Amino acid sequence: MARERKGEGFHSAAGLIRYFDAEEKTAFKIDPRLVIAMCIATVVVITAVKFAYPL
């Protein structure tokens, strides 16, 4: 049977935290309001196309 390694999980988590902290500083940031506005615009366009070209 495989033995559990108790100390290994923390080291893995620490590496992930360091990776995401470094990624966050250089990441492309989008305003949440822009995302919501794009979703609403997409719904409006799809609805307009459905009315313009019904099946």
C-alpha positions as CSV (number, residue, x, y, z in Angstrom):
1,M,0.0,0.0,0.0
2,A,1.1,3.6,-0.7
3,R,2.2,5.6,2.3
4,E,0.7,9.1,2.7
5,R,3.2,12.0,2.7
6,K,1.9,14.5,5.2
7,G,4.2,17.4,4.4
8,E,3.9,17.3,0.6
9,G,0.6,19.1,0.3
10,F,1.7,22.3,1.9
11,H,4.7,22.6,-0.4
12,S,2.6,22.1,-3.5
13,A,0.1,24.7,-2.3
14,A,2.8,27.2,-1.5
15,G,4.2,26.8,-5.1
16,L,0.7,27.4,-6.6
17,I,0.2,30.5,-4.4
18,R,3.5,31.9,-5.6
19,Y,2.6,31.2,-9.2
20,F,-0.7,32.9,-9.0
21,D,0.7,35.9,-7.2
22,A,3.3,36.4,-9.9
23,E,0.7,35.9,-12.6
24,E,-1.7,38.4,-11.1
25,K,0.7,41.3,-11.3
26,T,1.2,40.9,-15.1
27,A,-2.3,39.7,-16.0
28,F,-4.5,41.6,-18.3
29,K,-7.3,43.2,-16.2
30,I,-10.9,43.7,-17.5
31,D,-13.4,45.9,-15.7
32,P,-16.2,43.7,-14.4
33,R,-18.8,46.2,-15.7
34,L,-17.4,45.7,-19.2
35,V,-17.9,42.0,-18.9
36,I,-21.5,42.5,-17.8
37,A,-22.1,45.0,-20.6
38,M,-20.7,42.6,-23.2
39,C,-23.0,39.9,-21.9
40,I,-26.0,42.1,-22.1
41,A,-25.0,43.3,-25.6
42,T,-24.6,39.7,-26.8
43,V,-28.1,38.8,-25.5
44,V,-29.6,41.8,-27.3
45,V,-27.9,41.0,-30.6
46,I,-28.9,37.3,-30.4
47,T,-32.5,38.3,-29.6
48,A,-32.6,40.8,-32.4
49,V,-31.3,38.2,-34.9
50,K,-34.0,35.7,-33.7
51,F,-36.7,38.3,-34.4
52,A,-35.2,39.4,-37.7
53,Y,-34.8,35.8,-39.0
54,P,-37.3,33.5,-37.4
55,L,-37.1,29.8,-38.1
